Amino acid sequence: MADLDPTRRYRFSPCMHTLPASFLDELFRVSAVPGIISFAGGLPDASLFDFEGIRRATDAVFEEHERSALQYTTTDGYRPLREIIARRYYTRLGLQISPDEIQIVNGSQQALDLTAKILSCPKDTILIERPGYLGAIEAFSFYCPRLQPIPPDEEGPCLDALKTALISDDPVFLYGIPNSQNPSGCTWSQSRRKEVAELLEGTGCLMYEDDAFGELFFDGKPRQPVMRHLPDQVMMSGSFSKVVAPGLRIGWIRAPAPVLAAFNRAKQAADLHSNLFSQMILTEYLTRYNPDERISVMRREYSERCHLMIDLIEDLLPDSVSHTHPVGGMFLMLTLPDQMHSMEIFKKGIQEGVAVMPGVPFYVDGGGTRTLRLNFSASSHEQITEGMQRLARVFQGL
Ligand SMILES: Cc1ncc(COP(=O)(O)O)c(C=O)c1O
């Protein structure tokens, strides 16, 4: 962790000194350099947002709700929006979820923060996939937990490692992304979801199932969540960021009633409620326009970009570089041969005009020096082609 204040003038809480160093500032700085093609970030493509539809929904909110759209509201969130979310669980997955089981949050990122806040004490163990989502690692770290990584096999988190950790570490929760994981792009098999639920059942360990990408399977077929097998022990978050627009900052969490009540207390203390205006716009938008058509365009587009990137990896990069095979989402991961280091590729990539994300920050126990995360959603076909050629030159120069 960098020294927060070399002058020693300001005092910070002890946990600020144990946070992992943030690599993101450096990444954003270099990615913003003009001419750089960035595969390092994680943005959806803004050209796919329904700008006109959201504009019209905004006008309709002013017409219909007038000043009440600008008022304070309750912490749990705008009920019509929670009803839409509950209905979508039924139409997409056949799950019977009541709107009362759902809490709206400021993007699902907020749910990560509040979950660690309500469930963990300093030094408690939180289990996280290896590699894990950086935003979760950062959010959890503020509560000074022991982050215990669970390595994957071809089907999802390795069951033996999970079993051992459940017995020896008394974890408070397991955090996982079964659908198109960030950063690896991997998806858990259906059977692994059931097996994980079976292992967790009856232990004191909850699961936080992060479903940021569940609507972005390239084949459009939804996968059943772990929550289906263990509703009383699984909390699950979702988000409109990838399928409508991240700037609205609207996500949600579905949790068992006592957990949701605790969560609601924490949310109230943190910010009273999520932006009511955004919630109303989203409700209006989802009611007027069927988002599924647009989501299927996103799926098709991201699928093409992913496959283009994979073709170029296989054509242009050395055979010793392997890659994951995403079936949805926005990321894939490269594994480099032994002698290469992801930081070196990152630095040389910047000189060559392409930004990639080194794997190191995704590994809470060290490691990741031979992995790179590549984002394919934010770049056009031309940018992917040019960016991969630049990346190929980096490898040729090593
Ligand atoms: C796996 C995962 N979870 C949660 C989030 C947070 O998204 P948001 O707060 O926009 O819902 C992201 C953002 O990229 C993500 O990749």
The ligand as a Tripos MOL2 file, in Angstrom:
@<TRIPOS>MOLECULE
LIG
   16    16     1     0     0
SMALL
NO_CHARGES

@<TRIPOS>ATOM
      1 C1        -18.4350   -8.9610  -11.8470 C.3       1 LIG1
      2 C2        -18.8910   -7.5720  -11.6040 C.ar      1 LIG1
      3 N1        -19.6620   -7.3180  -10.5440 N.ar      1 LIG1
      4 C3        -20.1000   -6.0840  -10.2790 C.ar      1 LIG1
      5 C4        -19.7670   -5.0240  -11.1040 C.ar      1 LIG1
      6 C5        -20.2740   -3.6610  -10.7410 C.3       1 LIG1
      7 O1        -21.1640   -3.2150  -11.7060 O.3       1 LIG1
      8 P1        -22.2820   -2.1360  -11.4030 P.3       1 LIG1
      9 O2        -21.9610   -1.5020  -10.0940 O.co2     1 LIG1
     10 O3        -22.2070   -1.1850  -12.5250 O.co2     1 LIG1
     11 O4        -23.5690   -2.8930  -11.3520 O.co2     1 LIG1
     12 C6        -18.9520   -5.2320  -12.2150 C.ar      1 LIG1
     13 C7        -18.5480   -4.1180  -13.0750 C.2       1 LIG1
     14 O5        -17.8970   -4.2650  -14.0630 O.2       1 LIG1
     15 C8        -18.4990   -6.5490  -12.4770 C.ar      1 LIG1
     16 O6        -17.7070   -6.8200  -13.5050 O.3       1 LIG1
@<TRIPOS>BOND
     1     1     2 1
     2     2     3 ar
     3     2    15 ar
     4     3     4 ar
     5     4     5 ar
     6     5     6 1
     7     5    12 ar
     8     6     7 1
     9     7     8 1
    10     8     9 2
    11     8    10 1
    12     8    11 1
    13    12    13 1
    14    12    15 ar
    15    13    14 2
    16    15    16 1
@<TRIPOS>SUBSTRUCTURE
     1 LIG1         1 GROUP 0 **** ****
